[in-house]
Amino acid sequence: MSTIDQRLAAYLHRIGLAEAPPADEAGLERLLAAHRQAIAFENLDIPLGRGIAIDGGSVFAKLVGARRGGYCFEQNRLFSDMLGATGLPNRPLLARVWLQVEAGTTPPRTHVLLLVDIEGRKVIADAGFGGSFVPPLPLVDGAEGLTPEGASHRLRQLGPEDGMAGEWLLERAGPVAATDGRSAPHEDWQPQYSFDLAQVQDADLEQCNHWTATRPDTRFTTLHVVSRVLPDGFAAMSDRRLTIYRAGSTEFRAIEDVADYATALRDVFGLDIPVAELARMRIFAG
């Protein structure tokens, strides 16, 4: 078995699939759902004082070998590599996230997603958006997709008058509780992120990842963020507040202490991080 085949087999085992789905749109949807339900979105290496490496070997070792999670630059690097191993060509795109952005402000490109080529048809796929579950969508103006928790997503092609600093906009409408808490308090269409189709180089990803992981006073350098897609909902934890949305029912609770935090990581998000490591994080200091 080749190294590529070995890595793909280990990845499929990690996400609970016995074999790779067909290299078509239905297979992509199945692979993405399995990935999002198995591998948590998280930024905990930042408050733990570690760097975020996004080369293929480092990402595979962390998310598959060590059974950790990661954020978009890690998740979509792994997903890109595994899509390529299943026969689906793809490339990264950079995006601006519009959640909780002040009016008149244009956010930087701090998110990466993938553009997948399926028999000449372009489809976006995103295994690394921590805000909610984004389904695969064909790159077509007005394309819509539903997710199991009852949300709709759609793509809209932008014009110069839209002022979203991109060619395409992803929007979501659905349960607020099935997000990571950054959604506006209504279920109508809301912008998630905008992107263009420019070629993205490894150096671009390294630069954006470095900014995201190190710039003071941003979401990823001030908060401890974890989320995971559930078969019928979504779970999210920001610092010591846990939200679990399942089948229309929402549970909120505060995390009591570091032991409770470690239990939530293990039981809800599938992450096993020693209490001694977690105790070093700012939310448990003092």
C-alpha positions, 0 to 999 in steps of 0.5 A: 500500500502506498503512503497516500493510500495509507494516509487515506485509510487512516483518515477514513478510519478517523472519520468513521467510514469503511471506504472512500465514497465515490468521487462525485457530488454525493460522495463529496457530501458524505465525506464532508459530513463525516469529517465535520461530525468526527473532527472538531473545530478548535483553536486550543493550541493557541491559548496553550502556547503552541504554533499552528502549522498548516503543512500537510504532514503536520496537519495529518499528524495532529488531526488524524494521528493525535485525534485533535481538531483544528481551525480552517487552515488546518481542517481544509488542508487535511480535507484538500489532501484527502479529496485529492487522494480520492480523485477530486481535484481542488484548490483553496480560496480565501474568504472574509468572514462577515459575522459580527463585523461592525458597519463600515468595516471590511474584515481581512481574509482570515478563512479558507475554503475549497473549490472542488472540480467534479467532472468539470462542475465547480463546487465549494466545500468547507470542512473548516468553518467553525460558525455552522455546518456549510454543505457543499454547493455548486458555484452557481448564483442562487445555489441553495443547500439544506443541512440536517439541523434545519438551516439553509445556505445559498451562494450569491454572485456579487456585483461592484455595488454590493461592497462585500469585497469578493465575487461570491457571498455565502449566506445562511438562514436557520436556527440561531442556536445551531451556530457558534454564537456569532449569528444575529438573533434572527433566522433570516438570511445572514452573510457568512463569508465572501470570497473570490476565485483568485489563485491562492499560493502556499505563501498566502495561506501561511501569511493569513494563518500567521495573522489569524493565530498571532494578532492580538485582540482577535477571536482566535487569540482572545477566546477558547473556541470549540465546535462540532457538527452533530448528526441533527444539530451543532455543539459549540463552546466559547471559553466556559459557555457550552451550547448544544443544539439537537433536533430543535432543542437547545441546552446551555450551561456554564463550565464549572472548572477545568475537570468539567471542561476536559469532560465536555471536550471528551464527551461532546467534542471527541477531544482528549486533552490532559487536565494538566495542560488545560489548567494552563489556559487563561480561563482557569488561571488563578 
